[in-house]
Amino acid sequence: MKQTVDNCRIDPLRLSSLLGPAADRFTVEALPECISTSTLLLERARHGAPSGSLLVADRQSGGRGRRGRSWLSTADDSLTFSLLWGFTGDFARLTGLSLAVGLAVARALENCGVPRVGLKWPNDIQLDGGKLGGILIDLESGREGMLAVIGIGLNLRLPPAGDEEFLQRPAALAQVMACPPDRHQLLAQLLIDLAAVLDRFCDGGFAVLRGEWQARHVWQDRQVRLLDGERVDRQGTCLGADSDGALLLQTEVGVERCFSGDVSLRVA
């Protein structure tokens, strides 16, 4: 594993020792601060950065969330990183990727002793009804298939109180653990589980992971609304995800499928 570090909270050498045999699959760069790890890694992907490239930053001043929202991170309160991963085939083979990544994050948190981790379609990590973290995926066509820049942000501690309004109540590891995992141990476990889940996804798509995802789905069989902006697009009973990652919604006209990342899922 290639290592670069500059006075950061993450020491790539220590991370490498915790990754064990998986260390050779990653090229790690730790940054004290950047605008957005995903934006920076996407630029590098376009200039030939290899699959397995990882950028982790103590602070992001312009981290990107879903639907153009921002994700600001601080050194003490969060863990934010982006991972570049290559896939064979075309865009159609990557349906359900954000759900697969969510499953990997949930596995890693559970392996670190975090209780009551849940998943919400399409890209939220939940903890006791609050939002513990989020996932943002950017896709690019590569020379041999598709490239995905997988951005992940997790709250280690609650964001400081201020004027910012949250669409969902935030949650943090410190709320449920007297001693949250060391960020090196947490990041190493996240990478180990991401590699394992992405390998399975490459072989069989989301279909081979669906059962595990459904078992952690916090809104299963609940009455929900799909919002397009402020407009209610449709509502019904949430049945989880199909084998290709589509949201399944039982409505008055039957079971409907939704792929759109432009809608938001809310409890009715």
C-alpha positions in Angstrom: 0.0 0.0 0.0 1.4 3.4 -1.0 1.3 5.9 1.8 1.1 9.7 2.0 0.5 11.7 5.1 0.8 15.3 6.3 0.0 15.9 9.9 -3.3 14.1 9.7 -5.4 12.2 12.2 -5.0 9.1 10.0 -1.6 7.5 9.8 -1.4 5.3 6.7 1.3 3.1 8.2 -0.8 2.3 11.2 -3.8 1.8 8.9 -1.8 -0.6 6.8 -0.9 -2.7 9.8 -4.6 -3.0 10.7 -5.6 -3.9 7.2 -3.4 -7.0 7.1 -3.6 -8.9 3.8 -6.1 -6.4 2.4 -3.5 -3.6 2.6 -2.2 -4.4 -0.9 -5.7 -3.5 -2.4 -5.5 0.1 -1.3 -3.5 3.2 -2.1 -4.1 5.6 0.8 -3.6 9.4 1.0 -4.5 11.2 4.2 -5.2 15.0 4.0 -5.5 17.5 6.8 -8.1 19.4 4.8 -9.7 19.6 1.4 -12.9 20.9 -0.2 -14.3 17.4 -1.0 -12.5 14.0 -1.1 -15.0 12.8 -3.7 -14.5 15.8 -6.0 -10.7 15.5 -5.7 -10.7 11.7 -6.2 -13.1 12.0 -9.2 -10.6 14.3 -10.9 -7.8 11.9 -10.2 -9.9 9.0 -11.6 -10.2 10.9 -14.9 -6.4 11.1 -15.0 -5.7 7.4 -14.4 -5.8 6.9 -10.6 -6.0 3.1 -9.9 -8.9 1.2 -8.4 -8.4 1.1 -4.6 -7.3 4.7 -4.3 -8.4 6.2 -1.0 -8.6 9.8 0.1 -9.3 10.5 3.8 -9.5 14.0 5.1 -9.7 15.4 8.6 -11.8 18.3 7.4 -14.0 18.9 4.3 -15.1 22.5 3.7 -17.4 21.5 0.8 -18.1 17.8 1.1 -21.0 16.8 -1.2 -24.1 15.0 0.0 -27.1 13.6 -1.9 -29.2 16.0 -4.1 -26.5 18.7 -3.9 -26.5 19.0 -0.1 -23.3 19.7 1.7 -21.6 17.4 4.2 -19.2 19.4 6.4 -16.7 17.4 8.5 -14.3 18.2 11.3 -11.3 16.3 12.6 -12.8 15.4 16.0 -16.4 14.7 15.1 -16.4 12.7 11.9 -14.7 10.3 9.6 -14.9 11.1 5.9 -13.3 9.4 3.0 -13.7 8.5 -0.6 -12.7 5.2 -2.3 -12.2 4.6 -6.1 -13.3 1.2 -7.3 -13.3 -0.3 -10.7 -16.0 -2.5 -12.2 -16.3 -4.5 -15.4 -19.4 -4.0 -17.6 -21.5 -0.9 -18.1 -23.7 1.4 -15.9 -26.6 -1.1 -15.8 -24.5 -3.5 -13.8 -24.1 -1.0 -11.0 -27.7 -0.7 -10.0 -28.0 -1.2 -6.3 -24.4 -0.2 -5.6 -25.2 2.4 -3.0 -27.2 -0.2 -1.1 -24.3 -2.7 -1.3 -22.0 0.0 0.1 -24.5 0.7 2.9 -24.5 -3.0 3.8 -20.6 -3.0 4.0 -20.7 0.0 6.3 -23.3 -1.6 8.5 -21.2 -4.8 8.7 -18.1 -2.9 9.6 -19.9 -0.9 12.3 -21.3 -4.1 13.8 -17.9 -5.7 13.7 -16.6 -2.8 15.7 -19.3 -3.3 18.3 -21.7 -0.6 17.3 -25.3 -1.7 18.3 -28.6 -1.1 16.5 -27.2 -0.1 13.1 -29.9 0.2 10.4 -30.1 1.0 6.7 -32.5 3.3 4.8 -33.0 3.4 1.1 -31.0 4.4 -0.9 -27.9 5.6 1.0 -28.4 6.4 4.7 -26.8 4.7 7.7 -29.2 4.9 10.7 -28.7 4.6 14.4 -31.7 4.6 16.8 -33.8 6.5 14.3 -31.2 9.2 13.5 -28.8 9.6 10.6 -25.4 8.3 11.5 -23.9 8.6 8.1 -24.4 8.9 4.4 -23.1 7.6 1.1 -22.6 9.4 -2.2 -21.5 7.6 -5.4 -20.1 9.2 -8.6 -19.8 7.0 -11.7 -17.4 7.5 -14.6 -16.7 5.4 -17.7 -13.2 3.9 -17.6 -11.0 2.2 -20.2 -12.0 -1.3 -19.0 -15.5 -0.6 -17.6 -16.9 1.7 -14.9 -15.3 3.6 -12.1 -17.1 4.5 -8.9 -16.0 7.1 -6.5 -17.6 6.0 -3.2 -17.9 8.8 -0.7 -18.7 7.9 2.9 -19.2 10.2 6.0 -19.9 9.0 9.5 -20.6 11.0 12.7 -18.2 10.0 15.5 -19.8 12.7 17.7 -22.8 14.8 17.2 -22.3 17.9 15.1 -21.9 21.1 17.2 -25.1 23.0 17.8 -25.6 25.9 15.5 -27.8 27.5 12.9 -27.7 24.5 10.5 -31.0 22.7 10.0 -31.0 18.9 9.5 -33.5 17.2 7.3 -33.0 14.1 9.6 -32.0 14.1 13.2 -28.3 13.4 13.4 -26.9 10.4 15.3 -23.3 9.6 16.4 -21.3 6.7 17.7 -20.6 8.5 21.0 -24.3 8.3 21.8 -24.3 4.5 22.0 -20.7 3.7 22.9 -18.8 4.8 26.0 -15.6 4.3 24.0 -16.1 4.6 20.3 -13.6 2.7 18.1 -10.4 4.3 17.3 -10.7 6.0 13.9 -7.8 3.8 12.5 -9.6 0.6 13.6 -12.9 1.9 12.3 -11.5 2.9 8.9 -9.6 -0.4 8.5 -12.7 -2.4 9.3 -14.7 -0.3 6.8 -12.2 -1.0 4.1 -12.0 -4.7 4.8 -15.8 -5.1 4.7 -16.1 -2.8 1.6 -13.6 -5.0 -0.3 -15.5 -8.1 0.6 -18.9 -6.7 -0.3 -17.7 -5.1 -3.5 -16.2 -8.4 -4.6 -19.5 -10.1 -4.1 -21.3 -7.3 -5.9 -18.9 -7.6 -8.8 -19.8 -11.3 -9.1 -23.6 -11.3 -8.5 -24.8 -7.7 -8.3 -27.1 -6.5 -5.5 -29.2 -9.7 -5.8 -26.7 -11.8 -3.8 -26.7 -9.1 -1.0 -30.3 -8.3 -0.9 -31.2 -10.6 2.0 -28.6 -9.1 4.3 -29.7 -5.5 3.3 -33.4 -6.3 4.0 -32.5 -7.7 7.4 -31.1 -4.2 8.4 -33.8 -2.2 6.6 -35.3 0.1 9.3 -38.4 1.1 7.4 -39.6 -2.3 6.3 -43.4 -2.5 6.2 -43.8 1.1 7.4 -46.1 3.7 5.8 -44.0 6.1 3.8 -44.1 8.9 1.4 -41.8 9.6 -1.6 -41.1 13.3 -1.9 -39.9 15.0 -5.1 -38.8 18.3 -3.6 -41.8 19.4 -1.5 -44.3 17.4 -3.6 -45.5 14.0 -2.6 -44.7 11.8 -5.5 -46.4 8.7 -4.1 -47.1 6.9 -0.8 -47.7 3.4 0.5 -46.1 0.6 2.5 -42.3 0.3 2.1 -41.4 -3.3 1.1 -37.6 -2.7 1.0 -35.5 -3.2 -2.1 -35.8 -5.4 -5.2 -33.0 -7.6 -6.4 -31.7 -4.7 -8.5 -31.9 -2.1 -5.8 -35.1 -0.5 -6.7 -37.4 0.7 -3.9 -40.5 -1.4 -3.6 -43.7 0.4 -2.6 -47.1 -1.2 -2.1 -49.6 1.4 -3.2 -53.3 1.4 -4.1 -52.5 0.3 -7.6 -50.1 -2.5 -6.6 -46.3 -2.8 -6.0 -44.4 0.0 -7.6 -40.7 0.2 -8.2 -38.6 3.4 -7.8 -35.0 3.9 -9.0 -34.9 7.6 -8.9 -32.2 9.2 -6.7 -34.1 12.5 -6.9 -36.8 11.5 -4.5 -36.6 11.4 -0.7 -38.1 8.7 1.5 -40.0 9.9 4.6 -42.3 8.3 7.1 -45.9 9.0 6.3 
